[in-house]
Amino acid sequence: MRYGAAVSLLVMAALLEALGDALVRLGVHASPSARRVLFLAAGGLVLFGYGCLVNAPPWHFGRLLGVYVVLFFLTAQAISWLVFGQLPTRGIWLGGLFIAIGGAIISVSAL
């Protein structure tokens, strides 16, 4: 699999994982039972889609893990801001910088 195609799939996987987690969180905190079940079921389906997408390609996932962790961090921060109105703090940005540095090290060393 080409690197560009793998990164595209990892972007989709990060989006599905972070969105699925957000839906589960909304379900856990929802008031009416029907709404809770709907959010939890939707979250479960999205997370199932994530699992299928990330495990279907015949790639060495450990080699792409650095890129994936960075993509997941960025996606999770965007969803946290857009869905829950939680802006990243300086500490989150600093930790994100370390995540990005670690992702770069893993990606470069895997080549």
BELBEL-V863751 format. One record per residue. SS is DSSP state (alpha for helix, beta for strand, coil for the rest). PSI is psi in whole degrees, 0 to 359 (none if undefined). Layout:
ss->SS psi->PSI
ss->SS psi->PSI
This chain:
ss->coil psi->135
ss->coil psi->152
ss->alpha psi->317
ss->alpha psi->318
ss->alpha psi->320
ss->alpha psi->318
ss->alpha psi->321
ss->alpha psi->317
ss->alpha psi->322
ss->alpha psi->326
ss->alpha psi->314
ss->alpha psi->319
ss->alpha psi->317
ss->alpha psi->319
ss->alpha psi->315
ss->alpha psi->318
ss->alpha psi->313
ss->alpha psi->321
ss->alpha psi->318
ss->alpha psi->317
ss->alpha psi->319
ss->alpha psi->319
ss->alpha psi->319
ss->alpha psi->318
ss->alpha psi->317
ss->alpha psi->320
ss->alpha psi->319
ss->alpha psi->326
ss->alpha psi->4
ss->coil psi->147
ss->coil psi->293
ss->coil psi->145
ss->alpha psi->318
ss->alpha psi->319
ss->alpha psi->319
ss->alpha psi->312
ss->alpha psi->320
ss->alpha psi->312
ss->alpha psi->317
ss->alpha psi->319
ss->alpha psi->317
ss->alpha psi->317
ss->alpha psi->317
ss->alpha psi->319
ss->alpha psi->318
ss->alpha psi->318
ss->alpha psi->326
ss->alpha psi->318
ss->alpha psi->319
ss->alpha psi->311
ss->alpha psi->319
ss->alpha psi->316
ss->alpha psi->315
ss->alpha psi->337
ss->alpha psi->352
ss->alpha psi->315
ss->coil psi->150
ss->coil psi->56
ss->coil psi->165
ss->coil psi->95
ss->alpha psi->327
ss->alpha psi->327
ss->alpha psi->331
ss->alpha psi->359
ss->alpha psi->321
ss->alpha psi->314
ss->alpha psi->317
ss->alpha psi->316
ss->alpha psi->320
ss->alpha psi->314
ss->alpha psi->319
ss->alpha psi->317
ss->alpha psi->310
ss->alpha psi->317
ss->alpha psi->317
ss->alpha psi->321
ss->alpha psi->320
ss->alpha psi->316
ss->alpha psi->321
ss->alpha psi->320
ss->alpha psi->311
ss->alpha psi->322
ss->alpha psi->318
ss->alpha psi->356
ss->coil psi->26
ss->coil psi->107
ss->coil psi->143
ss->coil psi->140
ss->coil psi->174
ss->alpha psi->321
ss->alpha psi->321
ss->alpha psi->318
ss->alpha psi->321
ss->alpha psi->314
ss->alpha psi->322
ss->alpha psi->325
ss->alpha psi->317
ss->alpha psi->323
ss->alpha psi->315
ss->alpha psi->319
ss->alpha psi->315
ss->alpha psi->319
ss->alpha psi->320
ss->alpha psi->318
ss->alpha psi->314
ss->alpha psi->316
ss->alpha psi->317
ss->alpha psi->320
ss->alpha psi->342
ss->coil psi->349
ss->coil psi->none
